[in-house]
């Protein structure tokens, strides 16, 4: 990626006003989620409610609903798929926290820290299964095809990330491939499904998929930057978690490439050993090499590509909200 400035940092976005545009639909989705979490297995109810009710932005289902309303439609099948997207996302969080051995999620103890790894993995599996059970209700093979490919891509992204862990030779290209599969694909699927269920033409479907993909990239890159600039309270996890897990994120990849030999070696050693002990030294190097600014500029570029993809949509408050979400993704502090 080149490092050019963009216009995404020039407007302050009111996230709550965007949420209000889909408040009625989101409430219906929340009720659907609660209904689907109703199991006679008590632990499933406990963990499911804990993670679902743990203060997330509900960004992915919101994207689906906003895109549907921008296309003039937001019916029952959209609501079902919004819940499906949230279930898939929640399942990945449960599995991620086990793989990463995380103890914090959104500022609270992670589910695996409360109930243990085995319970978290199994409830994650339950959420995946429930998601596919809900999908069947749409009676749409195209939906099933998209979601099947999405969950496969997410799993591939998880494995690729695992392979990159403790590997300081990971390139920017390889890292962006992980982001595309592990994170951005679910954003892309949310907006694509909105088009599919609305009966939009193939050009509109692809444009909305590109919007979601680029928004997801921007969102993850800002997460990478925040690991070196936010507070633990803002971030909802411990600062330096990525470093402690040996993850070569974009700020580290850039700092290795643009620091001195000594600076690069410090980061290489920290990634190889996956230790938080070197965080202060690594943070100083990341700051000195302007790696955070570079990562933010890359995120801004992705957000601009997302906004450009919305040109196919007619003007509406929902299209404007989608544009604002792309800007919000690079402005947020947590």
Secondary structure in CASP SS format (residue, H / E / C, confidence):
PFRMAT SS
TARGET T0000
AUTHOR 0000-0000-0000
METHOD secondary structure of the structure
MODEL  1
X C 1.00
X C 1.00
X C 1.00
X C 1.00
X C 1.00
X C 1.00
X C 1.00
X C 1.00
X C 1.00
X C 1.00
X C 1.00
X C 1.00
X C 1.00
X C 1.00
X H 1.00
X H 1.00
X H 1.00
X H 1.00
X H 1.00
X H 1.00
X C 1.00
X C 1.00
X H 1.00
X H 1.00
X H 1.00
X H 1.00
X H 1.00
X H 1.00
X H 1.00
X H 1.00
X H 1.00
X H 1.00
X H 1.00
X H 1.00
X H 1.00
X H 1.00
X C 1.00
X C 1.00
X C 1.00
X C 1.00
X C 1.00
X H 1.00
X H 1.00
X H 1.00
X H 1.00
X H 1.00
X H 1.00
X H 1.00
X H 1.00
X H 1.00
X H 1.00
X H 1.00
X C 1.00
X C 1.00
X C 1.00
X C 1.00
X C 1.00
X C 1.00
X H 1.00
X H 1.00
X H 1.00
X H 1.00
X H 1.00
X H 1.00
X H 1.00
X H 1.00
X H 1.00
X H 1.00
X H 1.00
X H 1.00
X C 1.00
X C 1.00
X C 1.00
X C 1.00
X C 1.00
X H 1.00
X H 1.00
X H 1.00
X H 1.00
X H 1.00
X H 1.00
X H 1.00
X H 1.00
X H 1.00
X H 1.00
X H 1.00
X H 1.00
X H 1.00
X H 1.00
X H 1.00
X H 1.00
X H 1.00
X H 1.00
X H 1.00
X H 1.00
X H 1.00
X H 1.00
X H 1.00
X H 1.00
X H 1.00
X C 1.00
X C 1.00
X C 1.00
X E 1.00
X E 1.00
X C 1.00
X C 1.00
X E 1.00
X E 1.00
X C 1.00
X H 1.00
X H 1.00
X H 1.00
X H 1.00
X H 1.00
X C 1.00
X H 1.00
X H 1.00
X H 1.00
X H 1.00
X H 1.00
X H 1.00
X H 1.00
X H 1.00
X H 1.00
X H 1.00
X H 1.00
X H 1.00
X H 1.00
X H 1.00
X H 1.00
X H 1.00
X H 1.00
X H 1.00
X H 1.00
X H 1.00
X C 1.00
X C 1.00
X C 1.00
X C 1.00
X H 1.00
X H 1.00
X H 1.00
X H 1.00
X H 1.00
X H 1.00
X H 1.00
X H 1.00
X H 1.00
X H 1.00
X H 1.00
X H 1.00
X H 1.00
X H 1.00
X H 1.00
X H 1.00
X H 1.00
X H 1.00
X H 1.00
X H 1.00
X H 1.00
X H 1.00
X H 1.00
X H 1.00
X C 1.00
X C 1.00
X C 1.00
X C 1.00
X C 1.00
X C 1.00
X C 1.00
X H 1.00
X H 1.00
X H 1.00
X H 1.00
X H 1.00
X H 1.00
X H 1.00
X H 1.00
X H 1.00
X H 1.00
X H 1.00
X H 1.00
X H 1.00
X H 1.00
X H 1.00
X H 1.00
X H 1.00
X H 1.00
X H 1.00
X H 1.00
X H 1.00
X H 1.00
X H 1.00
X H 1.00
X H 1.00
X H 1.00
X H 1.00
X C 1.00
X C 1.00
X C 1.00
X H 1.00
X H 1.00
X H 1.00
X H 1.00
X H 1.00
X H 1.00
X H 1.00
X H 1.00
X H 1.00
X H 1.00
X H 1.00
X H 1.00
X H 1.00
X H 1.00
X H 1.00
X H 1.00
X H 1.00
X H 1.00
X H 1.00
X H 1.00
X H 1.00
X H 1.00
X H 1.00
X H 1.00
X H 1.00
X C 1.00
X C 1.00
X C 1.00
X C 1.00
X C 1.00
X H 1.00
X H 1.00
X H 1.00
X H 1.00
X C 1.00
X C 1.00
X C 1.00
X C 1.00
X C 1.00
X H 1.00
X H 1.00
X H 1.00
X H 1.00
X C 1.00
X C 1.00
X C 1.00
X C 1.00
X C 1.00
X H 1.00
X H 1.00
X H 1.00
X H 1.00
X H 1.00
X H 1.00
X H 1.00
X H 1.00
X H 1.00
X C 1.00
X C 1.00
X H 1.00
X H 1.00
X H 1.00
X H 1.00
X H 1.00
X H 1.00
X H 1.00
X H 1.00
X H 1.00
X H 1.00
X H 1.00
X H 1.00
X H 1.00
X C 1.00
X C 1.00
X H 1.00
X H 1.00
X H 1.00
X H 1.00
X H 1.00
X H 1.00
X H 1.00
X H 1.00
X H 1.00
X H 1.00
X H 1.00
X H 1.00
X H 1.00
X C 1.00
X C 1.00
X H 1.00
X H 1.00
X H 1.00
X H 1.00
X H 1.00
X H 1.00
X H 1.00
X H 1.00
X H 1.00
X H 1.00
X H 1.00
X H 1.00
X H 1.00
X H 1.00
X H 1.00
X H 1.00
X H 1.00
X H 1.00
X H 1.00
X H 1.00
X H 1.00
X H 1.00
X C 1.00
X C 1.00
X C 1.00
X C 1.00
X H 1.00
X H 1.00
X H 1.00
X H 1.00
X H 1.00
X H 1.00
X H 1.00
X H 1.00
X H 1.00
X H 1.00
X H 1.00
X H 1.00
X H 1.00
X H 1.00
X H 1.00
X C 1.00
X C 1.00
X C 1.00
END
